[in-house]
């Protein structure tokens, strides 16, 4: 195992105090090119499968439950993934795919990359971890919409009893800035655990964090180059603004957990061990 990948005491302290830490430019130019190519292959496959599902539903006498809307936002269950589309009425632009790693062999191998797994093992103080979930976030130029302030933990709490042990790592596939809707974090917001959601009459409101319970006045902005990693706690409040630029802002988020637990949405367990490095 490469000792340089191990969690430093400074990173451990930042994660404990602020709920996140950053490693800049971890993946090099060749890796970034491969990540971007794989991401577009995943998008193409998710789009093809979504079209097939819609066609299948349209030919059925009974409307399918795999093409649905929540608070006006469209989702399609296709290719063993939940595919979410941009919010504009009639949009065919994919916004989120979860899970996505099974849609391309390259991403299936990324799950166990030591640049990700070694620091995650350090956060969980374990020699073995497993995958909880993975999602791809896509902010297309001048079309990518915002992600409202939220914690990940409330989304998972109904099926997971160890939400305190679900560290995330976001891999930036593009240079991120304010203009293209970079990732934002509220430092220290994880320390109170589960925070109350919104009660605004919408179905998804409870999953968005009530701003009365955290200070959003001074967020940390992940204005970082492609290939950078942001490790963040499942209770950390985060979000992003729309992409107003002519550049994409794509990212993948992998969430790990203690070993031997099954994945979210998938009846499978994927363990990764430091000893196998």
Phi and psi restraints in degrees (value plus and minus 20) as a CYANA .aco file:
   2 UNK   PHI     -94.2   -54.2
   2 UNK   PSI      92.7   132.7
   3 UNK   PHI     -82.6   -42.6
   3 UNK   PSI     -44.5    -4.5
   4 UNK   PHI     -88.0   -48.0
   4 UNK   PSI     -35.9     4.1
   5 UNK   PHI    -107.2   -67.2
   5 UNK   PSI     -32.1     7.9
   6 UNK   PHI     -86.8   -46.8
   6 UNK   PSI     132.1   172.1
   7 UNK   PHI     -84.5   -44.5
   7 UNK   PSI     109.3   149.3
   8 UNK   PHI    -106.7   -66.7
   8 UNK   PSI     142.4   182.4
   9 UNK   PHI     -84.9   -44.9
   9 UNK   PSI     -53.7   -13.7
  10 UNK   PHI     -84.6   -44.6
  10 UNK   PSI     -63.7   -23.7
  11 UNK   PHI     -85.5   -45.5
  11 UNK   PSI     -59.8   -19.8
  12 UNK   PHI     -81.9   -41.9
  12 UNK   PSI     -61.6   -21.6
  13 UNK   PHI     -87.3   -47.3
  13 UNK   PSI     -61.0   -21.0
  14 UNK   PHI     -82.3   -42.3
  14 UNK   PSI     -62.9   -22.9
  15 UNK   PHI     -84.0   -44.0
  15 UNK   PSI     -61.8   -21.8
  16 UNK   PHI     -87.3   -47.3
  16 UNK   PSI     -61.7   -21.7
  17 UNK   PHI    -103.5   -63.5
  17 UNK   PSI     -65.4   -25.4
  18 UNK   PHI    -122.6   -82.6
  18 UNK   PSI     -36.8     3.2
  19 UNK   PHI      66.2   106.2
  19 UNK   PSI      -9.1    30.9
  20 UNK   PHI    -188.1  -148.1
  20 UNK   PSI     143.4   183.4
  21 UNK   PHI    -172.1  -132.1
  21 UNK   PSI     144.1   184.1
  22 UNK   PHI    -144.6  -104.6
  22 UNK   PSI     122.2   162.2
  23 UNK   PHI    -142.5  -102.5
  23 UNK   PSI      94.2   134.2
  24 UNK   PHI    -104.1   -64.1
  24 UNK   PSI     121.8   161.8
  25 UNK   PHI      32.2    72.2
  25 UNK   PSI      26.0    66.0
  26 UNK   PHI     -92.5   -52.5
  26 UNK   PSI     -62.3   -22.3
  27 UNK   PHI    -112.2   -72.2
  27 UNK   PSI     114.0   154.0
  28 UNK   PHI    -104.1   -64.1
  28 UNK   PSI    -196.3  -156.3
  29 UNK   PHI     -79.2   -39.2
  29 UNK   PSI     -63.4   -23.4
  30 UNK   PHI     -85.7   -45.7
  30 UNK   PSI     -63.9   -23.9
  31 UNK   PHI     -81.2   -41.2
  31 UNK   PSI     -62.5   -22.5
  32 UNK   PHI     -82.7   -42.7
  32 UNK   PSI     -62.2   -22.2
  33 UNK   PHI     -80.7   -40.7
  33 UNK   PSI     -63.0   -23.0
  34 UNK   PHI     -86.5   -46.5
  34 UNK   PSI     -59.8   -19.8
  35 UNK   PHI     -82.2   -42.2
  35 UNK   PSI     -64.1   -24.1
  36 UNK   PHI     -85.5   -45.5
  36 UNK   PSI     -63.4   -23.4
  37 UNK   PHI     -82.6   -42.6
  37 UNK   PSI     -63.1   -23.1
  38 UNK   PHI     -84.3   -44.3
  38 UNK   PSI     -59.0   -19.0
  39 UNK   PHI     -80.8   -40.8
  39 UNK   PSI     -62.5   -22.5
  40 UNK   PHI     -91.1   -51.1
  40 UNK   PSI     -50.5   -10.5
  41 UNK   PHI     -85.4   -45.4
  41 UNK   PSI     -60.3   -20.3
  42 UNK   PHI     -83.5   -43.5
  42 UNK   PSI     -64.2   -24.2
  43 UNK   PHI     -81.1   -41.1
  43 UNK   PSI     -63.0   -23.0
  44 UNK   PHI     -83.2   -43.2
  44 UNK   PSI     -63.1   -23.1
  45 UNK   PHI     -87.0   -47.0
  45 UNK   PSI     -62.0   -22.0
  46 UNK   PHI     -84.6   -44.6
  46 UNK   PSI     -57.8   -17.8
  47 UNK   PHI     -86.8   -46.8
  47 UNK   PSI     -64.0   -24.0
  48 UNK   PHI     -81.2   -41.2
  48 UNK   PSI     -66.2   -26.2
  49 UNK   PHI     -84.9   -44.9
  49 UNK   PSI     -56.2   -16.2
  50 UNK   PHI     -84.8   -44.8
  50 UNK   PSI     -63.2   -23.2
  51 UNK   PHI     -82.1   -42.1
  51 UNK   PSI     -61.3   -21.3
  52 UNK   PHI     -83.0   -43.0
  52 UNK   PSI     -60.6   -20.6
  53 UNK   PHI     -85.3   -45.3
  53 UNK   PSI     -63.1   -23.1
  54 UNK   PHI     -82.1   -42.1
  54 UNK   PSI     -61.8   -21.8
  55 UNK   PHI     -84.5   -44.5
  55 UNK   PSI     -61.2   -21.2
  56 UNK   PHI     -81.5   -41.5
  56 UNK   PSI     -63.8   -23.8
  57 UNK   PHI     -85.5   -45.5
  57 UNK   PSI     -60.2   -20.2
  58 UNK   PHI     -86.6   -46.6
  58 UNK   PSI     -47.9    -7.9
  59 UNK   PHI    -106.5   -66.5
  59 UNK   PSI     -25.7    14.3
  60 UNK   PHI    -111.6   -71.6
  60 UNK   PSI     128.6   168.6
  61 UNK   PHI     -93.4   -53.4
  61 UNK   PSI     -39.6     0.4
  62 UNK   PHI    -133.1   -93.1
  62 UNK   PSI     105.1   145.1
  63 UNK   PHI     -76.4   -36.4
  63 UNK   PSI     117.1   157.1
  64 UNK   PHI    -105.3   -65.3
  64 UNK   PSI     132.0   172.0
  65 UNK   PHI    -109.6   -69.6
  65 UNK   PSI     -18.1    21.9
  66 UNK   PHI    -108.5   -68.5
  66 UNK   PSI     -24.3    15.7
  67 UNK   PHI    -145.4  -105.4
  67 UNK   PSI      84.8   124.8
  68 UNK   PHI    -163.9  -123.9
  68 UNK   PSI     149.2   189.2
  69 UNK   PHI    -147.0  -107.0
  69 UNK   PSI     119.9   159.9
  70 UNK   PHI    -145.5  -105.5
  70 UNK   PSI     100.9   140.9
  71 UNK   PHI      32.4    72.4
  71 UNK   PSI      15.2    55.2
  72 UNK   PHI      66.6   106.6
  72 UNK   PSI     -29.2    10.8
  73 UNK   PHI    -110.6   -70.6
  73 UNK   PSI     116.7   156.7
  74 UNK   PHI    -113.5   -73.5
  74 UNK   PSI     116.8   156.8
  75 UNK   PHI    -151.6  -111.6
  75 UNK   PSI     125.1   165.1
  76 UNK   PHI    -152.5  -112.5
  76 UNK   PSI     110.2   150.2
  77 UNK   PHI    -108.4   -68.4
  77 UNK   PSI      89.2   129.2
  78 UNK   PHI    -171.9  -131.9
  78 UNK   PSI     130.5   170.5
  79 UNK   PHI      34.7    74.7
  79 UNK   PSI      16.6    56.6
  80 UNK   PHI      37.0    77.0
  80 UNK   PSI      16.1    56.1
  81 UNK   PHI    -166.3  -126.3
  81 UNK   PSI     138.3   178.3
  82 UNK   PHI    -116.3   -76.3
  82 UNK   PSI      99.3   139.3
  83 UNK   PHI    -127.2   -87.2
  83 UNK   PSI      99.0   139.0
  84 UNK   PHI    -127.4   -87.4
  84 UNK   PSI     117.1   157.1
  85 UNK   PHI    -123.5   -83.5
  85 UNK   PSI     140.9   180.9
  86 UNK   PHI     -78.9   -38.9
  86 UNK   PSI     134.7   174.7
  87 UNK   PHI     -95.6   -55.6
  87 UNK   PSI     -39.5     0.5
  88 UNK   PHI     -79.9   -39.9
  88 UNK   PSI     115.5   155.5
  89 UNK   PHI     -75.6   -35.6
  89 UNK   PSI     107.0   147.0
  90 UNK   PHI      60.9   100.9
  90 UNK   PSI     -16.0    24.0
  91 UNK   PHI     -84.9   -44.9
  91 UNK   PSI     118.9   158.9
  92 UNK   PHI    -128.9   -88.9
  92 UNK   PSI      -8.6    31.4
  93 UNK   PHI    -106.3   -66.3
  93 UNK   PSI     105.6   145.6
  94 UNK   PHI     -97.5   -57.5
  94 UNK   PSI     115.3   155.3
  95 UNK   PHI    -125.8   -85.8
  95 UNK   PSI     -64.6   -24.6
  96 UNK   PHI    -162.5  -122.5
  96 UNK   PSI     122.7   162.7
  97 UNK   PHI    -150.0  -110.0
  97 UNK   PSI     104.2   144.2
  98 UNK   PHI    -165.5  -125.5
  98 UNK   PSI     105.4   145.4
  99 UNK   PHI     -95.5   -55.5
  99 UNK   PSI     150.4   190.4
 100 UNK   PHI    -152.5  -112.5
 100 UNK   PSI     -37.0     3.0
 101 UNK   PHI     -81.0   -41.0
 101 UNK   PSI     -48.6    -8.6
 102 UNK   PHI     -95.1   -55.1
 102 UNK   PSI     -27.8    12.2
 103 UNK   PHI    -108.1   -68.1
 103 UNK   PSI     -24.1    15.9
 104 UNK   PHI    -176.0  -136.0
 104 UNK   PSI     110.8   150.8
 105 UNK   PHI     -78.6   -38.6
 105 UNK   PSI     -52.7   -12.7
 106 UNK   PHI     -81.7   -41.7
 106 UNK   PSI     -64.1   -24.1
 107 UNK   PHI     -89.5   -49.5
 107 UNK   PSI     -50.1   -10.1
 108 UNK   PHI     -82.9   -42.9
 108 UNK   PSI     -52.2   -12.2
 109 UNK   PHI    -101.4   -61.4
 109 UNK   PSI     -47.4    -7.4
 110 UNK   PHI     -82.2   -42.2
 110 UNK   PSI     -50.4   -10.4
 111 UNK   PHI     -72.9   -32.9
 111 UNK   PSI     -53.6   -13.6
 112 UNK   PHI    -124.8   -84.8
 112 UNK   PSI      -6.7    33.3
 113 UNK   PHI     -81.0   -41.0
 113 UNK   PSI     108.5   148.5
 114 UNK   PHI     -81.4   -41.4
 114 UNK   PSI     -44.4    -4.4
 115 UNK   PHI     -85.4   -45.4
 115 UNK   PSI     -40.6    -0.6
 116 UNK   PHI    -120.8   -80.8
 116 UNK   PSI     -67.1   -27.1
 117 UNK   PHI     -91.6   -51.6
 117 UNK   PSI     -58.7   -18.7
 118 UNK   PHI     -82.1   -42.1
 118 UNK   PSI     -71.3   -31.3
 119 UNK   PHI     -85.8   -45.8
 119 UNK   PSI     -52.3   -12.3
 120 UNK   PHI     -83.7   -43.7
 120 UNK   PSI     -62.6   -22.6
 121 UNK   PHI     -79.6   -39.6
 121 UNK   PSI     -56.8   -16.8
 122 UNK   PHI     -84.6   -44.6
 122 UNK   PSI     -60.1   -20.1
 123 UNK   PHI     -86.3   -46.3
 123 UNK   PSI     -56.5   -16.5
 124 UNK   PHI    -111.0   -71.0
 124 UNK   PSI     -21.6    18.4
 125 UNK   PHI      31.2    71.2
 125 UNK   PSI      33.0    73.0
 126 UNK   PHI    -163.5  -123.5
 126 UNK   PSI     138.3   178.3
 127 UNK   PHI    -113.4   -73.4
 127 UNK   PSI     -32.1     7.9
 128 UNK   PHI    -156.3  -116.3
 128 UNK   PSI     119.5   159.5
 129 UNK   PHI    -157.1  -117.1
 129 UNK   PSI     151.3   191.3
 130 UNK   PHI    -157.0  -117.0
 130 UNK   PSI     145.1   185.1
 131 UNK   PHI    -102.0   -62.0
 131 UNK   PSI     116.2   156.2
 132 UNK   PHI    -116.7   -76.7
 132 UNK   PSI     -75.7   -35.7
 133 UNK   PHI    -179.6  -139.6
 133 UNK   PSI     151.6   191.6
 134 UNK   PHI    -168.9  -128.9
 134 UNK   PSI     122.1   162.1
 135 UNK   PHI    -163.4  -123.4
 135 UNK   PSI     132.8   172.8
 136 UNK   PHI    -132.5   -92.5
 136 UNK   PSI     104.6   144.6
 137 UNK   PHI    -125.3   -85.3
 137 UNK   PSI     110.1   150.1
 138 UNK   PHI    -143.3  -103.3
 138 UNK   PSI     102.5   142.5
 139 UNK   PHI    -138.8   -98.8
 139 UNK   PSI      75.9   115.9
 140 UNK   PHI     -92.6   -52.6
 140 UNK   PSI     133.4   173.4
 141 UNK   PHI     -74.4   -34.4
 141 UNK   PSI     107.6   147.6
 142 UNK   PHI      37.9    77.9
 142 UNK   PSI      -7.5    32.5
 143 UNK   PHI    -149.7  -109.7
 143 UNK   PSI     -46.5    -6.5
 144 UNK   PHI     -83.8   -43.8
 144 UNK   PSI     105.3   145.3
 145 UNK   PHI    -108.6   -68.6
 145 UNK   PSI     151.6   191.6
 146 UNK   PHI     -97.2   -57.2
 146 UNK   PSI     139.0   179.0
 147 UNK   PHI    -133.9   -93.9
 147 UNK   PSI      97.4   137.4
 148 UNK   PHI     -86.8   -46.8
 148 UNK   PSI     138.4   178.4
 149 UNK   PHI     -75.6   -35.6
 149 UNK   PSI     110.4   150.4
 150 UNK   PHI    -179.6  -139.6
 150 UNK   PSI     142.2   182.2
 151 UNK   PHI    -125.4   -85.4
 151 UNK   PSI     131.8   171.8
 152 UNK   PHI     -98.8   -58.8
 152 UNK   PSI     -51.4   -11.4
 153 UNK   PHI     -78.4   -38.4
 153 UNK   PSI     -61.9   -21.9
 154 UNK   PHI     -81.4   -41.4
 154 UNK   PSI     -52.0   -12.0
 155 UNK   PHI     -83.7   -43.7
 155 UNK   PSI     -52.6   -12.6
 156 UNK   PHI    -118.7   -78.7
 156 UNK   PSI     -32.0     8.0
 157 UNK   PHI     -82.8   -42.8
 157 UNK   PSI     -46.3    -6.3
 158 UNK   PHI     -94.8   -54.8
 158 UNK   PSI     -33.0     7.0
 159 UNK   PHI    -146.7  -106.7
 159 UNK   PSI     -19.4    20.6
 160 UNK   PHI    -153.5  -113.5
 160 UNK   PSI     109.5   149.5
 161 UNK   PHI    -117.6   -77.6
 161 UNK   PSI     -14.4    25.6
 162 UNK   PHI    -151.8  -111.8
 162 UNK   PSI      30.2    70.2
 163 UNK   PHI     -84.9   -44.9
 163 UNK   PSI     -38.4     1.6
 164 UNK   PHI     -93.4   -53.4
 164 UNK   PSI     -29.7    10.3
 165 UNK   PHI    -142.0  -102.0
 165 UNK   PSI      27.3    67.3
 166 UNK   PHI    -149.4  -109.4
 166 UNK   PSI      50.1    90.1
 167 UNK   PHI     -89.2   -49.2
 167 UNK   PSI     119.6   159.6
 168 UNK   PHI    -123.2   -83.2
 168 UNK   PSI     132.5   172.5
 169 UNK   PHI    -154.9  -114.9
 169 UNK   PSI     103.5   143.5
 170 UNK   PHI    -117.9   -77.9
 170 UNK   PSI     110.8   150.8
 171 UNK   PHI    -127.8   -87.8
 171 UNK   PSI      97.6   137.6
 172 UNK   PHI    -100.3   -60.3
 172 UNK   PSI     102.9   142.9
 173 UNK   PHI    -112.4   -72.4
 173 UNK   PSI     -33.8     6.2
 174 UNK   PHI    -155.3  -115.3
 174 UNK   PSI     136.4   176.4
 175 UNK   PHI     -78.3   -38.3
 175 UNK   PSI     112.9   152.9
 176 UNK   PHI    -132.8   -92.8
 176 UNK   PSI     118.7   158.7
 177 UNK   PHI    -167.0  -127.0
 177 UNK   PSI     154.4   194.4
 178 UNK   PHI     -78.8   -38.8
 178 UNK   PSI     -59.0   -19.0
 179 UNK   PHI     -84.8   -44.8
 179 UNK   PSI     -56.7   -16.7
 180 UNK   PHI    -121.3   -81.3
 180 UNK   PSI       1.9    41.9
 181 UNK   PHI      57.4    97.4
 181 UNK   PSI      30.6    70.6
 182 UNK   PHI     -83.4   -43.4
 182 UNK   PSI     138.9   178.9
 183 UNK   PHI     -80.8   -40.8
 183 UNK   PSI     120.2   160.2
 184 UNK   PHI    -149.9  -109.9
 184 UNK   PSI     124.7   164.7
 185 UNK   PHI    -152.6  -112.6
 185 UNK   PSI     124.5   164.5
 186 UNK   PHI    -117.8   -77.8
 186 UNK   PSI      83.1   123.1
 187 UNK   PHI     -77.8   -37.8
 187 UNK   PSI     115.6   155.6
 188 UNK   PHI      60.9   100.9
 188 UNK   PSI     -23.8    16.2
 189 UNK   PHI     -89.0   -49.0
 189 UNK   PSI     -34.5     5.5
 190 UNK   PHI     -96.8   -56.8
 190 UNK   PSI     -36.7     3.3
 191 UNK   PHI     -90.3   -50.3
 191 UNK   PSI     -37.1     2.9
 192 UNK   PHI    -114.8   -74.8
 192 UNK   PSI     -15.7    24.3
 193 UNK   PHI      49.2    89.2
 193 UNK   PSI    -162.4  -122.4
 194 UNK   PHI     -84.2   -44.2
 194 UNK   PSI     107.2   147.2
 195 UNK   PHI    -127.0   -87.0
 195 UNK   PSI     132.5   172.5
 196 UNK   PHI     -82.1   -42.1
 196 UNK   PSI     125.2   165.2
 197 UNK   PHI    -112.1   -72.1
 197 UNK   PSI    -199.6  -159.6
 198 UNK   PHI    -101.3   -61.3
 198 UNK   PSI     125.2   165.2
 199 UNK   PHI    -139.2   -99.2
 199 UNK   PSI      55.8    95.8
 200 UNK   PHI    -130.9   -90.9
 200 UNK   PSI      -6.3    33.7
 201 UNK   PHI      65.8   105.8
 201 UNK   PSI     -22.1    17.9
 202 UNK   PHI    -116.7   -76.7
 202 UNK   PSI     142.1   182.1
 203 UNK   PHI     -91.4   -51.4
 203 UNK   PSI     -56.5   -16.5
 204 UNK   PHI    -109.8   -69.8
 204 UNK   PSI     -30.3     9.7
 205 UNK   PHI     -68.4   -28.4
 205 UNK   PSI     -65.7   -25.7
 206 UNK   PHI     -81.3   -41.3
 206 UNK   PSI     -36.3     3.7
 207 UNK   PHI    -108.3   -68.3
 207 UNK   PSI     -28.8    11.2
 208 UNK   PHI    -120.8   -80.8
 208 UNK   PSI     115.3   155.3
 209 UNK   PHI     -95.0   -55.0
 209 UNK   PSI     112.3   152.3
 210 UNK   PHI     -87.5   -47.5
 210 UNK   PSI      98.3   138.3
 211 UNK   PHI     -83.6   -43.6
 211 UNK   PSI     -31.2     8.8
 212 UNK   PHI     -88.3   -48.3
 212 UNK   PSI     -36.1     3.9
 213 UNK   PHI    -127.0   -87.0
 213 UNK   PSI     -10.8    29.2
 214 UNK   PHI    -174.2  -134.2
 214 UNK   PSI     143.4   183.4
 215 UNK   PHI    -120.5   -80.5
 215 UNK   PSI      86.3   126.3
 216 UNK   PHI    -113.8   -73.8
 216 UNK   PSI      -9.7    30.3
 217 UNK   PHI     -94.0   -54.0
 217 UNK   PSI     -41.9    -1.9
 218 UNK   PHI    -158.4  -118.4
 218 UNK   PSI      46.9    86.9
 219 UNK   PHI     -93.1   -53.1
 219 UNK   PSI     136.4   176.4
 220 UNK   PHI    -111.7   -71.7
 220 UNK   PSI     110.3   150.3
 221 UNK   PHI    -124.3   -84.3
 221 UNK   PSI     107.9   147.9
 222 UNK   PHI    -103.5   -63.5
 222 UNK   PSI      45.3    85.3
 223 UNK   PHI    -103.0   -63.0
 223 UNK   PSI      65.6   105.6
 224 UNK   PHI    -152.4  -112.4
 224 UNK   PSI     133.5   173.5
 225 UNK   PHI     -92.2   -52.2
 225 UNK   PSI     139.2   179.2
 226 UNK   PHI     -74.3   -34.3
 226 UNK   PSI     124.3   164.3
 227 UNK   PHI      71.0   111.0
 227 UNK   PSI     -23.0    17.0
 228 UNK   PHI    -101.5   -61.5
 228 UNK   PSI     136.6   176.6
 229 UNK   PHI    -141.0  -101.0
 229 UNK   PSI     117.2   157.2
 230 UNK   PHI    -140.5  -100.5
 230 UNK   PSI      94.9   134.9
 231 UNK   PHI    -114.0   -74.0
 231 UNK   PSI     107.8   147.8
 232 UNK   PHI    -166.0  -126.0
 232 UNK   PSI     130.7   170.7
 233 UNK   PHI     -92.5   -52.5
 233 UNK   PSI     130.7   170.7
 234 UNK   PHI     -87.8   -47.8
 234 UNK   PSI     -39.3     0.7
 235 UNK   PHI    -111.9   -71.9
 235 UNK   PSI     -25.1    14.9
 236 UNK   PHI     -91.8   -51.8
 236 UNK   PSI     106.5   146.5
 237 UNK   PHI     -92.1   -52.1
 237 UNK   PSI     109.6   149.6
 238 UNK   PHI    -169.0  -129.0
 238 UNK   PSI     148.8   188.8
 239 UNK   PHI     158.9   198.9
 239 UNK   PSI    -184.4  -144.4
 240 UNK   PHI    -184.5  -144.5
 240 UNK   PSI     141.5   181.5
 241 UNK   PHI    -115.3   -75.3
 241 UNK   PSI     149.2   189.2
 242 UNK   PHI     -84.9   -44.9
 242 UNK   PSI     141.0   181.0
 243 UNK   PHI    -110.9   -70.9
 243 UNK   PSI      85.6   125.6
 244 UNK   PHI    -116.2   -76.2
 244 UNK   PSI     -16.5    23.5
 245 UNK   PHI    -117.7   -77.7
 245 UNK   PSI     159.8   199.8
 246 UNK   PHI    -114.6   -74.6
 246 UNK   PSI     -11.4    28.6
 247 UNK   PHI    -132.7   -92.7
 247 UNK   PSI     125.8   165.8
 248 UNK   PHI     -94.4   -54.4
 248 UNK   PSI     139.6   179.6
 249 UNK   PHI    -157.8  -117.8
 249 UNK   PSI      67.6   107.6
 250 UNK   PHI    -121.2   -81.2
 250 UNK   PSI     126.8   166.8
 251 UNK   PHI    -174.3  -134.3
 251 UNK   PSI     133.4   173.4
 252 UNK   PHI    -137.4   -97.4
 252 UNK   PSI     125.8   165.8
 253 UNK   PHI    -144.9  -104.9
 253 UNK   PSI     101.2   141.2
 254 UNK   PHI    -130.3   -90.3
 254 UNK   PSI     113.5   153.5
 255 UNK   PHI    -138.4   -98.4
 255 UNK   PSI     106.3   146.3
 256 UNK   PHI    -129.6   -89.6
 256 UNK   PSI     154.1   194.1
 257 UNK   PHI    -178.4  -138.4
 257 UNK   PSI     152.2   192.2
 258 UNK   PHI     -78.0   -38.0
 258 UNK   PSI     134.5   174.5
 259 UNK   PHI     -81.8   -41.8
 259 UNK   PSI     136.2   176.2
 260 UNK   PHI      55.7    95.7
 260 UNK   PSI     -10.8    29.2
 261 UNK   PHI    -117.0   -77.0
 261 UNK   PSI     122.4   162.4
 262 UNK   PHI     -91.1   -51.1
 262 UNK   PSI     141.5   181.5
 263 UNK   PHI     -96.6   -56.6
 263 UNK   PSI     139.3   179.3
 264 UNK   PHI     -93.3   -53.3
 264 UNK   PSI     110.5   150.5
 265 UNK   PHI      52.5    92.5
 265 UNK   PSI     -26.6    13.4
 266 UNK   PHI    -151.2  -111.2
 266 UNK   PSI     109.9   149.9
 267 UNK   PHI    -104.2   -64.2
 267 UNK   PSI      49.7    89.7
 268 UNK   PHI    -178.9  -138.9
 268 UNK   PSI     132.6   172.6
 269 UNK   PHI    -138.7   -98.7
 269 UNK   PSI     106.8   146.8
 270 UNK   PHI    -138.8   -98.8
 270 UNK   PSI      83.0   123.0
 271 UNK   PHI    -114.4   -74.4
 271 UNK   PSI     128.5   168.5
 272 UNK   PHI    -153.9  -113.9
 272 UNK   PSI     114.4   154.4
 273 UNK   PHI    -142.2  -102.2
 273 UNK   PSI     120.9   160.9
 274 UNK   PHI     -84.8   -44.8
 274 UNK   PSI     -50.4   -10.4
 275 UNK   PHI     -86.7   -46.7
 275 UNK   PSI     -42.2    -2.2
 276 UNK   PHI    -105.2   -65.2
 276 UNK   PSI     -24.1    15.9
